[in-house]
Amino acid sequence: MSIEQIASACGDAKRTARGFMCRCPAHEERVGSLSLGYSQDGIVLVHCFGGCDQKTVIDALKGLGVWPGSRVVAARKSDVTPVSKVGGLCSSSWAAGIWNASTCAKGSLVEIYLRRRGITRSIPSAIRFHHGLRHPEGARWPAMVALVSSAIGDAPSAIHRTFLSRDGTSKAPVDTAKMMLGPCRGGIVRLGGQGDVLLVGEGIETCLSAMQATGHRTWAALSTSGMRMLALPADERDIVILADADRAGEAAANAAASRWVKEGRRVRIARPPPGKDFNDLLADRALSVTEPLT
């Protein structure tokens, strides 16, 4: 499979002097941060400028069914250092440093950002505020920082960053406002909630909106590839998937549902109306889904 085909499958493909830029399938973004190219001997080169490590990108490409038969190497040495135990966070020292430097989100720009989206419940402890993180474009922005941990075993592994505007009323005016850092394979953000039913969605805002509307326990898988590849603990038996209202989101929801049903779980898919997401519905005070959550 050519890099042009890979870029097309990932979306937002743009030809560059050395190959293509496209959306990285390993994290949520609207503008591409994944570089694809060839070395002089025909080896495919991949690098995510959003901070995803090489293995996470490769696993995500496999999940999309666009893994090439040729060898793949990193375009340049990864910024992510080897995994180590730092301040309770099993991740890169960079990710651990960001998490440890972040503070309680209550009363911060994170709270303003979430309240503007109609999310009024208490902010989970897995979400913190950082006063100023450097974005790959160069400037520093305040950020919502979420702790990513293993779905099985709960070991911290990475962080997810949402860069915010100076006043917290929106995302920062950058091409890619949401980025992961550290090994995210099999990871989720545990957002809280109660009961035996588990809601699983992609974006943090989507999941917080659904949790506020239902009260159920909720996990954010952070991306379509995260949803597709998520392995659930054996004792999670009743699952509701929060499908994103686009082709990639629907495909990921169906793939996860099919796998989890084969594992003997009860699985339902909740879908917002076309052109909406669950946060839109919460903001409209009219949350509804195609299948009941109870």
Secondary structure as the mmCIF struct_conf table of DSSP 4:
data_model
#
loop_
_struct_conf.conf_type_id
_struct_conf.id
_struct_conf.beg_label_comp_id
_struct_conf.beg_label_asym_id
_struct_conf.beg_label_seq_id
_struct_conf.end_label_comp_id
_struct_conf.end_label_asym_id
_struct_conf.end_label_seq_id
HELX_RH_AL_P HELX_RH_AL_P1 ILE A 3 CYS A 10
BEND BEND1 GLY A 11 ASP A 12
STRN STRN1 LYS A 14 ARG A 15
BEND BEND2 ALA A 17 ARG A 18
STRN STRN2 GLY A 19 CYS A 22
TURN_TY1_P TURN_TY1_P1 PRO A 25 ALA A 26
BEND BEND3 HIS A 27 HIS A 27
BEND BEND4 ARG A 30 VAL A 31
STRN STRN3 LEU A 34 TYR A 38
TURN_TY1_P TURN_TY1_P2 GLN A 40 ASP A 41
BEND BEND5 GLY A 42 GLY A 42
STRN STRN4 VAL A 44 CYS A 48
TURN_TY1_P TURN_TY1_P3 PHE A 49 GLY A 50
BEND BEND6 GLY A 51 GLY A 51
HELX_RH_AL_P HELX_RH_AL_P2 GLN A 54 LEU A 64
TURN_TY1_P TURN_TY1_P4 GLY A 65 GLY A 65
BEND BEND7 GLY A 69 SER A 70
STRN STRN5 VAL A 72 ALA A 74
BEND BEND8 ALA A 75 ARG A 76
BEND BEND9 ASP A 79 ASP A 79
HELX_LH_PP_P HELX_LH_PP_P1 VAL A 80 VAL A 83
STRN STRN6 SER A 84 VAL A 86
TURN_TY1_P TURN_TY1_P5 GLY A 87 GLY A 88
STRN STRN7 LEU A 89 SER A 91
HELX_RH_AL_P HELX_RH_AL_P3 SER A 93 ALA A 101
STRN STRN8 THR A 103 CYS A 104
TURN_TY1_P TURN_TY1_P6 LYS A 106 GLY A 107
BEND BEND10 SER A 108 SER A 108
HELX_RH_AL_P HELX_RH_AL_P4 LEU A 109 ARG A 116
TURN_TY1_P TURN_TY1_P7 ARG A 117 GLY A 118
BEND BEND11 ARG A 121 ARG A 121
HELX_LH_PP_P HELX_LH_PP_P2 SER A 122 PRO A 124
TURN_TY1_P TURN_TY1_P8 SER A 125 ALA A 126
STRN STRN9 ILE A 127 ARG A 134
TURN_TY1_P TURN_TY1_P9 PRO A 136 GLU A 137
BEND BEND12 GLY A 138 GLY A 138
STRN STRN10 ARG A 140 SER A 150
TURN_TY1_P TURN_TY1_P10 ALA A 151 GLY A 153
STRN STRN11 PRO A 156 PHE A 163
STRN STRN12 LEU A 164 LEU A 164
TURN_TY1_P TURN_TY1_P11 ARG A 166 ASP A 167
BEND BEND13 GLY A 168 SER A 170
STRN STRN13 LYS A 171 LYS A 171
BEND BEND14 PRO A 173 ASP A 175
STRN STRN14 LYS A 178 LEU A 181
BEND BEND15 GLY A 182 GLY A 182
TURN_TY1_P TURN_TY1_P12 ARG A 185 GLY A 186
STRN STRN15 GLY A 187 GLY A 192
STRN STRN16 GLN A 194 GLY A 201
BEND BEND16 GLU A 202 GLY A 203
HELX_RH_AL_P HELX_RH_AL_P5 ILE A 204 THR A 214
STRN STRN17 HIS A 216 ALA A 220
BEND BEND17 SER A 223 SER A 223
HELX_RH_AL_P HELX_RH_AL_P6 THR A 224 MET A 229
HELX_LH_PP_P HELX_LH_PP_P3 LEU A 230 PRO A 233
TURN_TY1_P TURN_TY1_P13 ALA A 234 ASP A 235
STRN STRN18 ASP A 238 LEU A 242
BEND BEND18 ALA A 245 ASP A 246
HELX_RH_AL_P HELX_RH_AL_P7 ARG A 247 LYS A 262
TURN_TY1_P TURN_TY1_P14 GLU A 263 GLY A 264
STRN STRN19 ARG A 266 ALA A 270
HELX_LH_PP_P HELX_LH_PP_P4 PRO A 272 PRO A 273
TURN_TY1_P TURN_TY1_P15 PRO A 274 GLY A 275
HELX_RH_AL_P HELX_RH_AL_P8 PHE A 278 ALA A 283
TURN_TY1_P TURN_TY1_P16 ASP A 284 ARG A 285
BEND BEND19 THR A 290 GLU A 291
#
